[in-house]
Every structure is written in structure tokens, then in C-alpha cells.
């Protein structure tokens, strides 16, 4: 970066001193050289994308007893990992709003799973360094249009890109000289539909024309401990079509997506590398305080660290294992249970990817 700044200063000095000796065409050419040099230097680096699953930091619905104590931040015990990302992604499983009535029909509010996190919780996301979040899921509409609107405003206030609802199907943001496109999909009524592959392909294709890296998120697949495997077909849960996440991911990579990040089943699922692009089929629960069942594998909270090149191709990864217990925010898991779970799922569901996991969590693709 210092060399680049020096180069720009040198050209700027030349422009000032020698301006009368050069034609406008020559000066324009020199300017283009500077711009192209800057672009090439920005794109020569590798990119470290970190991704986590569902985030619901606490809710004041149906009452304040489901909010955490004030003295502890949600990500305090995992910030040492998360803050090392070039790009940090998560799924916001709920709303960030100080107003709005519950949009679900519930005779007993205590048994109604609607999530309304106070707007000030947005500061925790910004302080940890979240760059982009999906709001395409079955809880973004819990408090109606005002909930969606306030969530969007809160994320914007804290400089976090987002997408996945009708008002914002996709977004473009830039960081460290790299331009990213992001889009998110879900089977739910307030979201951009995971089932509409024609529309999804259109969104990704249009993004690809404008950006360097396209990140796609989906909320899909059946839920729970009995649904850890990727079945390579349409999944249904309580009668609802939750999409064919395998077909969805492959289709969008075929038209230009560089990395696919899944969530929705509330458990971890396998990783895959398809056409040199990385897919996480479910990152499970990550920071889901109080109202979630975190028993067994549902308490595993993986942090996927994915290194890609400037073309979006997978280079290598690191899987950091974290865990949740009841009303305790995520903490690093010395037993590395998330790693062991995802390793065995990947080996069984996608042996053709030839991903090799080491005991420290690092993983690479075995070369032919």
C-alpha cells in the first residue's frame, strides 16, 4: 500500500510540474496506468471470508427475561477469531427493532417464537466487524413491515450491508479495493424466494457484471438433528417446501456465484467445493440466546474461515469450533465438536470434493 501511495504521489507531482509539456492524451494515459496499477494490486491478494450461522442476541418479546445481562457482549469469547476476517458474514435470525406488534398468531405468547432484539444491539455487530448479513429467513417478518424497516435502518446505521427482502434483494459494497456483490434467499413470504431459480440466476448474473466477488446466502433445508445430511432433492419440513439447496447452490455457481453460505436447519451440514467454489450447506446456530434448543449438535457453533483468490476460487479453509450452552453466548470449544461433525458429514455427503480436514481445523482440497 505504501508503494502504491508513493506511485500516486510521484505521478501527481509530475502532473503538477510537467503539465505544460504533456498533451491531455498523455496525461489521461498516465492516469489510467495509475488506476490499473491500483486495481491489480488490490486484486492480487487473497481474501479471507469468515462466516457464521444464525444470530439472535436476545429478545424482549414476550418479555425482557429473554434479554442477556448487560455486562457481557455477545461475541466477547470469539472476537479473537472473528476480528481477523477480511469479510465477516452472519445470518440475522430475527429483527432489530424497538417497536412493532407480533405478526404471528399465538394464543400463548410464551410459546410464540418471535424475535425482537433491541436496536442498540446493532452496535455489537459493528464492534465485532460484521460486514454483511442475510436477513432472508423465517423470522425477519416476526414484527411486520415496521420490523423489517427498522432492522434495515439499524444495519445501515452500523455500516453493515444486507440483503434478502423485497426492498433489498441484493447489495454491493466495497472493502480494501475489492467490490463485493451479495444476495440472500429463503422460502419465506417476506424474502426473495429460494425456489425461483430464474430470478436467483438473474440477480447473480447482474451482480457478476458489476463486482469482483459474488457472495450468496440461503436459508433452506429441513430443520433439526435428523436433517444433518444434504439429500440432493427438495426438502420439506412440517409441510413447507424448504428448497433443493444442492441444486440451488450448484445453479448459482454455474452463473457466477463465488461462495455460497447456507443456514436454516439449526444444525451444521457438510462443506463442498464445486467448480473451485466453496459451499457451506448449513452453519447452524451461532449466537442464539435463550429461546433456542441448543442440546447436542444444535449447540455447535462453527466459524468457517475461507480463503479465496481474486477470482473467487477456493484456496484453503480453517474451521474454528465454538459452542453454545443454554443462556451462554458462544465460546471456543477445546473438544472441537463442530469440526468433527462437519468433517464426517463432508466425507459422507461430498466425497468427490476431496476435502482433507486436519486436527487443528485447517482443510484443503486434495489435488489430482
Secondary structure, DSSP 8 states (H G I E B T S, - for coil): -HHHHHHHHHHHHHHHHHGGGS-HHHHHHHHHHHHHHHHHHHHTS-EEEEEEEEEE----SS-GGGS--TTS-TTTTTHHHHTT-SEEEEEE-SEE-S-----S--SSGGG----EE-GGGHHHHHHHT--EEE--STTTTTTHHHHHHHHHHHHHHTT-EEE-BTTBSEEEEEETTEEEEEEEEESSTTB-BSS-HHHHHHHHHHHHTT-SEEEEEEE-S--STT--S--SS--EETTEE---HHHHHHHHHHTT--EEEEE-SSSB--EEEETTEEEES-B-EEEE-SSS--SGGGGEEEEEEEEE-TT--EEEEEEEEEEEETTEEEEE-TT-HHHHHHHHHHHHH-GGG-EEE-TTSEEEE---
